Amino acid sequence: MPRALHSRSPAVSDPHSDLPTVVRRSSSGLGPSAPVLQVRRPMASYGVSFAPVATAVHVLGVLVLALILYWVIAFRGGVTLWGSAPALIFNVRIFSLHHFSCSPGWIRNQGLDASGLDALTVVGFLSKAGSELQMEGFVMDLVAHPVIMFGGFIFVSSEAILVYKTLSGTKRSKKLVHMSLQAIAFLLALVGIWAALKFHLDSNIDNFYSLHSWLGIFTVVLFFIQWIAGFFSFWTQSVAGSTRAAVLPWHVFFGIGAYVLAVATAVLGFLEKITFLQSGSLGHYASEAMFVNTVALLVVVFGFVTVLAILIPAPKEEDGYQAIE
């Protein structure tokens, strides 16, 4: 046996690698002087701490969500799931702000004095009269499909992924927050998909023909399978500890994969929407087209930063393997 393997040095290191090689004596039949070489993998280091990257995830998420809202309200006009124009069905009506006008004769027919109306009286007969009012002005509604699929699905999911590093508390409390946020993200994704389906049905457009829709359904199904597997493996702990140890790296792998697919699907959605608009009257270099392209790029940057935050060890994490609880 080469002399190097009989060295009593507790550890040797390769100058061309940052992986320390630990030498331990074997208790096997090789003899007391026969060492066993074991490579211990440290946590990866990217030359940046976790805190600023996590902050960037929060800031970028809010920024992209605000830009999507601005796009829908400023360029698309703001719409509702219950509106009469199918082309505008991309929004859920959360709140509305109306300027209204009605004739003095209509007011008198309601048994009201036009000269003595106050705010409470107006609210009362608005709720009673309903659609009889002749509304005019503007309606501000919050977008459903793009906003919920990003803000409700991708952004909330990213926050859930980082819970183990951003929150303090017991391991089980972090699991509860992680699982709850992922469940909320999944339910909101279903609402966003329903909004897109209603838009297609009301517009007589075929469903599930594009790569965007295929990837979206695949991502949501994978997300659901991930949640179910995580619930029974790590929350109820209905499987053996050795099985949980074997499932954990695959849970992490497919979790990151589902997140990356969600980001890719969102980018394809922006591309699909702007392509449809450009096939009509929207110019290739119109301000809306440039704005949507910018938002899509920011979504990609957001995804990159989130994955980086996943890979960077948190300050309180210790090197090496941690047992599954």
N, C-alpha and C positions, 0 to 999 in steps of 0.2 A: 504494500500500500504506500502511496506517496507520502513523504515526510510531512507535507503541509497539512494532511488530514490528521496527524498525530499531535498537532500543536495544542498546547494547553491554554492558549489565549481564549478568554471568554467570548470574544466576538471579533470578527474580521470584517472589514468594509471594502467595497470595491470603489476605487476613486472615480470610476466612470458611471456610478450609479448612486442614487440616494437611498437605496434599499439596504438597511443594515442586515448583515448575515449573522445570526445567532448560532453559536456552537454549543450543543448540549451533549452530555455523555449519555450513551445508550445503556439501558439495562438489559439488552438482549444478549444473545449468546456470542456477540462479536467480541466480547472482552471489555474490560474496564477502560482500555485506552482507545477504543474505537469511537470516534465522535460521530454525531449526526448533525448535518447542516440543515438549518431551518431558516427560511426567509420570512421575516416579519414585515408586512406591508403597512406603512404608516398612512395616516390620512393625507389626502392630496392637498397640496398648497398651491394657490394661484397668485400669491403675492398681494392679496387684498383681503381685508377683514370682512366679516359677514355683515356687520351693521350697516355700512353705507350701501351695500348691494341690496339688502332687504328694504332700505328706505327708497332706493331707486325703483324697486318693484311696486311699492305703494304709490309713489308719485306718478310713475308712468301709467299705472292702471287707471288712476283717477283722471289723468290727462287724456288718455285715449277715450275713456268713457265720455268725458265732456265734449271732445271733438266729434264723436259719433252723434251725440245729442244735437250739437250745433249743425252738423250736416243734415240730419233729418228735418230739423225745424226750419233752418234757414234756406236749404236748397230743395227739400222735398215737400215743404209746406205743413208738416204735422198732420197726422191722420189718425184714424181710429178703427178698431176691429169691427165696430158696429156701424161704420159709415156706409154711404150708398155708392161711393166710388171705389171699385175694386182696386184700381191702381194705387190708391192711397192706403190700403189696408196693410200697414206695417206697424201700426201703433196701438197700444192699449190706452184707452182714455182714463188717465189717472185723475186729472183735474182739468177743468175748463174755465176760461175767463172770457166772458161774453160782453160785448157792447150791444145793447138791445134798444129798440125803439118801438113804440106802439102808439096808435092814435088815441086821442082823448075819448073818442066814442067807445073804443074797445075797453078802456079803463072804466068808463061809466057802466058798461054792460057787466063788469065784474063787481059792481056795487061799491066802487071806490071813488074817492074824491081826488081828482087829478091835481088839485091845488094843495092837498095836504098829505102827499105820499111821503113816507119815511122809509128808512132802510128795512126795518122789520116787516113793514107792510109789503114791500116789494118782494122780499124773500118768501113771504107767505103765499102771495098769489103766483109767484114763479113756480113754486112746487105744486100748486093746484092746477095752474093752466097748462104746464108742460109744453107740448109741441104747438099749442095755439099761439104762443108768442112769435112774432115775426122778428127772428134774430138776425143781426147783421154785425159785421166787424171781424173779429178773429177768434180762433179757438186754438189754445196751446195744449197739445197732447204729448204724452211721452211715448217714445218708440218702443215697439215690442221685439221684433225678431233680431235686428242687429244689436240693439242695446242689451236685451236680455241674454243673448247668446254670448256677448262679450262680458258685460258687467255682471250678469247673473251666473254664467257658466264658467268662462275662462278666468275672470278676475277672482271670483269667490273660490274657485278651485285652486288658484295659485296661493291664495291666503291659507287655504286648508293644508296645502302641501308644506308650507313654511311654519305651521303651528308648532311643530316640535322644537323649532329653533327660536321662535319669536316669543312664545309664551313661557311663563314660569309656572311651576306647579308640579303635581305628581304626574307620573307617566300615564296613569289611567285618565286623569282629567284632560291631559293633552289628547289622548285617544278619543275621548268623548267630543271635544271641540272639533277635532279633525274629521271624525265620522259625521257629525252634525252638519258642518259646513259643506262637506261633499254631498250629503243628502239634499241640502238646499240647492246646491248647484245643479244636481241632477233634475230635481223637480222644476227648476226654472228653465232648464234646457228643454224639458217637455213642453212647457208653455211657449217657448220660442219656436219650437218645431210646429206646434199647433197654429201659431200665427202665420207661419209660412204656408202651411197646408191650406188654411182658410183663404189666404191671398190667392193661391193657385186655383182653388175651387171656385171662388167668386169671379176670377178672371178667365175661367175656362182654359187654364194652362195645365199641361200634364205634370204629374208629380214623379219625383225620383228618376229622372232621366239624366241628370247632370252629375259630373264627378263631385261637385260640391255637396249635393244631397246624399250621394252614396257614402262619401267620407263622413258626413255628418251623422248618418244613421249608424255606421260602423263605430264611430267614436263614442256615441252615446251608449250603444250596446256594450262596448268594451268597458266603458266607465261603470255601467251597472254591474257587470260581472266582477269588476275590481272591488266595488263596494260590498257586494255579497260575500266574496271570498275574504275580504278584510274583516267583515263583521263576524263571521263564524271562526276565523282563524285567530284573530288578535283581540276581539272584544269579548265574545263569549268563551273563547279559548276551549272550544269543543273538540279540538284536535290535540294530539300529543305535542310536547315541547319540541321533540326532534322534527316533527312535521312542520311546526311553525318556523323553526330555524331554516328548514329547506324552502318554505314558501316565501319567506321574507324577501330575499333578493329578487325573486320573480315578481313579487308584489310591487317592489320599488321600480323594477324595470318596466313593467307594463303600465304602472302609474305615470311614469315620465313619458312613455310612448303615447299613452292616451292624451296627455296634456299637449305634446308636440303635434299630434294629429288634430286636436281642437284648434290650435293656432293656425295650422295649415288650412284647415277647413274654413276658418274665418277669412283668411286672405283670399281663398278661392271664391268666397261669397262676395267680397268686395269686387273682385274681378268680374264675376258673373253679372252683378248688378250694373256696374259701370259699362260693361260691354253691351248690355241690353239698351241702356240709355244712349250710348254712342251709335247704336244701329238706327236710332231715331233722329231726333233733332240736336242732340248734344254733340258739340264738336270735340275732336280728339284732344285739343289743347284748351278746352273750356276750363274755367276756374273750378267748377265742381269736379271735373275729372282729375285735375291736379290735386285738389284737396283730398279726394278719396284715395288716390295713390299714396299721398303722404300719410294718411291715417293707417293704411295697410302696412306701410313700412314701419310705422311706429308699433303696430301690433307685433311684427316680427321682432323688433328690438325688445319689446316687452317680454316676448317668449324667451329670447336669448338670456336676458337678465334674470328671469325667473329660474331657468335651468342652471345658470351660474350660481344663484343663491342656494339651489338644492345641493350642488356639488361642494360648495365651500363649507368646511366644518364650522359650526358655531363655536364661540369662544369657550364655552363651558364643556364642550365635548372632549372626551379623552381619546387618545390614539388607541386603535385596536378595536377588537370585537366587544360589543356589549350584549349581554344576555337578553333574550326576549322575555318580557314579563307578562 
